[in-house]
Amino acid sequence: MAEGYCVKCKAKKEISEAVEETMKNGRRAIKGKCPTCSTVMFKIMGRKSENPTAPGTDTTAPTSPH
């Protein structure tokens, strides 16, 4: 499972009841609870996918107008 930092316990711990979410900006995150104090823990993982054919990524060479 994922490991995160609990700000209440001030220690790194395994995130219990972890659920993967996608934030508004497209980044993945894991949300769950601290196994000791039940405080919500949140860990940002990164972009959702590094797909080269995703919109906005042009893999073709630029063509000249001539």
Rosetta constraint file for C-alpha pairs under 8 A:
AtomPair CA 1 CA 14 HARMONIC 6.72 0.50
AtomPair CA 1 CA 15 HARMONIC 7.07 0.50
AtomPair CA 1 CA 18 HARMONIC 7.77 0.50
AtomPair CA 2 CA 14 HARMONIC 5.89 0.50
AtomPair CA 2 CA 15 HARMONIC 5.80 0.50
AtomPair CA 2 CA 18 HARMONIC 7.53 0.50
AtomPair CA 2 CA 30 HARMONIC 7.62 0.50
AtomPair CA 3 CA 12 HARMONIC 6.70 0.50
AtomPair CA 3 CA 13 HARMONIC 5.51 0.50
AtomPair CA 3 CA 14 HARMONIC 4.33 0.50
AtomPair CA 3 CA 15 HARMONIC 5.65 0.50
AtomPair CA 4 CA 12 HARMONIC 5.51 0.50
AtomPair CA 4 CA 13 HARMONIC 5.65 0.50
AtomPair CA 4 CA 14 HARMONIC 6.22 0.50
AtomPair CA 4 CA 15 HARMONIC 6.17 0.50
AtomPair CA 4 CA 41 HARMONIC 6.80 0.50
AtomPair CA 4 CA 42 HARMONIC 7.11 0.50
AtomPair CA 4 CA 43 HARMONIC 6.06 0.50
AtomPair CA 5 CA 10 HARMONIC 6.96 0.50
AtomPair CA 5 CA 11 HARMONIC 5.70 0.50
AtomPair CA 5 CA 12 HARMONIC 4.34 0.50
AtomPair CA 5 CA 13 HARMONIC 6.18 0.50
AtomPair CA 5 CA 41 HARMONIC 7.02 0.50
AtomPair CA 6 CA 10 HARMONIC 5.50 0.50
AtomPair CA 6 CA 11 HARMONIC 5.67 0.50
AtomPair CA 6 CA 12 HARMONIC 6.25 0.50
AtomPair CA 6 CA 13 HARMONIC 6.97 0.50
AtomPair CA 6 CA 34 HARMONIC 6.53 0.50
AtomPair CA 6 CA 39 HARMONIC 7.35 0.50
AtomPair CA 6 CA 41 HARMONIC 6.12 0.50
AtomPair CA 7 CA 11 HARMONIC 7.22 0.50
AtomPair CA 8 CA 37 HARMONIC 7.78 0.50
AtomPair CA 8 CA 39 HARMONIC 7.20 0.50
AtomPair CA 9 CA 37 HARMONIC 7.46 0.50
AtomPair CA 13 CA 34 HARMONIC 7.12 0.50
AtomPair CA 13 CA 35 HARMONIC 7.77 0.50
AtomPair CA 14 CA 34 HARMONIC 7.33 0.50
AtomPair CA 14 CA 35 HARMONIC 7.39 0.50
AtomPair CA 15 CA 31 HARMONIC 7.74 0.50
AtomPair CA 15 CA 32 HARMONIC 5.60 0.50
AtomPair CA 15 CA 33 HARMONIC 5.72 0.50
AtomPair CA 15 CA 34 HARMONIC 5.75 0.50
AtomPair CA 15 CA 35 HARMONIC 6.93 0.50
AtomPair CA 15 CA 41 HARMONIC 6.84 0.50
AtomPair CA 16 CA 32 HARMONIC 5.68 0.50
AtomPair CA 16 CA 33 HARMONIC 5.23 0.50
AtomPair CA 16 CA 34 HARMONIC 6.16 0.50
AtomPair CA 16 CA 35 HARMONIC 5.80 0.50
AtomPair CA 17 CA 32 HARMONIC 5.13 0.50
AtomPair CA 17 CA 33 HARMONIC 6.21 0.50
AtomPair CA 18 CA 30 HARMONIC 6.19 0.50
AtomPair CA 18 CA 31 HARMONIC 5.49 0.50
AtomPair CA 18 CA 32 HARMONIC 4.30 0.50
AtomPair CA 18 CA 33 HARMONIC 7.18 0.50
AtomPair CA 19 CA 30 HARMONIC 5.55 0.50
AtomPair CA 19 CA 31 HARMONIC 5.37 0.50
AtomPair CA 19 CA 32 HARMONIC 6.24 0.50
AtomPair CA 20 CA 28 HARMONIC 6.97 0.50
AtomPair CA 20 CA 29 HARMONIC 5.71 0.50
AtomPair CA 20 CA 30 HARMONIC 4.47 0.50
AtomPair CA 20 CA 31 HARMONIC 6.41 0.50
AtomPair CA 21 CA 28 HARMONIC 5.83 0.50
AtomPair CA 21 CA 29 HARMONIC 5.25 0.50
AtomPair CA 21 CA 30 HARMONIC 6.04 0.50
AtomPair CA 21 CA 31 HARMONIC 7.19 0.50
AtomPair CA 22 CA 26 HARMONIC 5.91 0.50
AtomPair CA 22 CA 27 HARMONIC 5.72 0.50
AtomPair CA 22 CA 28 HARMONIC 4.60 0.50
AtomPair CA 22 CA 29 HARMONIC 6.11 0.50
AtomPair CA 22 CA 48 HARMONIC 7.31 0.50
AtomPair CA 23 CA 27 HARMONIC 5.47 0.50
AtomPair CA 23 CA 28 HARMONIC 6.28 0.50
AtomPair CA 23 CA 29 HARMONIC 7.03 0.50
AtomPair CA 26 CA 47 HARMONIC 6.13 0.50
AtomPair CA 26 CA 48 HARMONIC 5.89 0.50
AtomPair CA 27 CA 44 HARMONIC 7.29 0.50
AtomPair CA 27 CA 45 HARMONIC 6.99 0.50
AtomPair CA 27 CA 46 HARMONIC 5.11 0.50
AtomPair CA 27 CA 47 HARMONIC 4.20 0.50
AtomPair CA 27 CA 48 HARMONIC 5.21 0.50
AtomPair CA 28 CA 44 HARMONIC 6.20 0.50
AtomPair CA 28 CA 45 HARMONIC 5.24 0.50
AtomPair CA 28 CA 46 HARMONIC 5.44 0.50
AtomPair CA 28 CA 47 HARMONIC 5.87 0.50
AtomPair CA 28 CA 48 HARMONIC 5.32 0.50
AtomPair CA 29 CA 42 HARMONIC 7.00 0.50
AtomPair CA 29 CA 43 HARMONIC 5.50 0.50
AtomPair CA 29 CA 44 HARMONIC 4.25 0.50
AtomPair CA 29 CA 45 HARMONIC 5.07 0.50
AtomPair CA 29 CA 46 HARMONIC 7.28 0.50
AtomPair CA 30 CA 42 HARMONIC 5.76 0.50
AtomPair CA 30 CA 43 HARMONIC 5.17 0.50
AtomPair CA 30 CA 44 HARMONIC 6.46 0.50
AtomPair CA 30 CA 45 HARMONIC 7.17 0.50
AtomPair CA 31 CA 40 HARMONIC 7.21 0.50
AtomPair CA 31 CA 41 HARMONIC 5.81 0.50
AtomPair CA 31 CA 42 HARMONIC 4.59 0.50
AtomPair CA 31 CA 43 HARMONIC 6.54 0.50
AtomPair CA 32 CA 40 HARMONIC 5.77 0.50
AtomPair CA 32 CA 41 HARMONIC 5.31 0.50
AtomPair CA 32 CA 42 HARMONIC 6.58 0.50
AtomPair CA 33 CA 38 HARMONIC 5.12 0.50
AtomPair CA 33 CA 39 HARMONIC 5.49 0.50
AtomPair CA 33 CA 40 HARMONIC 4.56 0.50
AtomPair CA 33 CA 41 HARMONIC 5.30 0.50
AtomPair CA 34 CA 38 HARMONIC 4.65 0.50
AtomPair CA 34 CA 39 HARMONIC 5.32 0.50
AtomPair CA 34 CA 40 HARMONIC 6.39 0.50
AtomPair CA 34 CA 41 HARMONIC 6.24 0.50
AtomPair CA 52 CA 57 HARMONIC 6.49 0.50
AtomPair CA 52 CA 59 HARMONIC 7.41 0.50
AtomPair CA 53 CA 57 HARMONIC 6.48 0.50
AtomPair CA 53 CA 58 HARMONIC 7.58 0.50
AtomPair CA 53 CA 59 HARMONIC 7.63 0.50
